[in-house]
Amino acid sequence: MGQEPRRASIKGPIDYKNAEELRRLMTNNGKIQSRKRLGLSAKEQKQITQAIKRARHMAILPFTNATA
């Protein structure tokens, strides 16, 4: 019944300094993708959310990808 969600392959510990890995877990607009879409556990999703928010605060990742 329907498609199975893809399982995000997370290699090693989630680190806020790894911008390339974190960008892969975000949409084109800069939003964090949902847990269901990524196929993550609640614990993994919380770790990713925390890492992305930290990276945004440290100016490693942009808050949005808007080019106005």
Secondary structure as the mmCIF struct_conf table of DSSP 4:
data_model
#
loop_
_struct_conf.conf_type_id
_struct_conf.id
_struct_conf.beg_label_comp_id
_struct_conf.beg_label_asym_id
_struct_conf.beg_label_seq_id
_struct_conf.end_label_comp_id
_struct_conf.end_label_asym_id
_struct_conf.end_label_seq_id
HELX_LH_PP_P HELX_LH_PP_P1 GLN A 3 ALA A 8
BEND BEND1 GLY A 12 PRO A 13
TURN_TY1_P TURN_TY1_P1 TYR A 16 LYS A 17
HELX_RH_AL_P HELX_RH_AL_P1 ALA A 19 ARG A 24
TURN_TY1_P TURN_TY1_P2 LEU A 25 LEU A 25
STRN STRN1 MET A 26 MET A 26
TURN_TY1_P TURN_TY1_P3 ASN A 28 ASN A 29
BEND BEND2 GLY A 30 GLY A 30
HELX_LH_PP_P HELX_LH_PP_P2 LYS A 31 LYS A 31
STRN STRN2 ILE A 32 ILE A 32
HELX_LH_PP_P HELX_LH_PP_P3 GLN A 33 SER A 34
HELX_RH_AL_P HELX_RH_AL_P2 ARG A 35 LEU A 38
TURN_TY1_P TURN_TY1_P4 GLY A 39 GLY A 39
HELX_RH_AL_P HELX_RH_AL_P3 ALA A 42 HIS A 57
TURN_TY1_P TURN_TY1_P5 MET A 58 ALA A 59
BEND BEND3 ILE A 60 LEU A 61
BEND BEND4 PHE A 63 PHE A 63
#
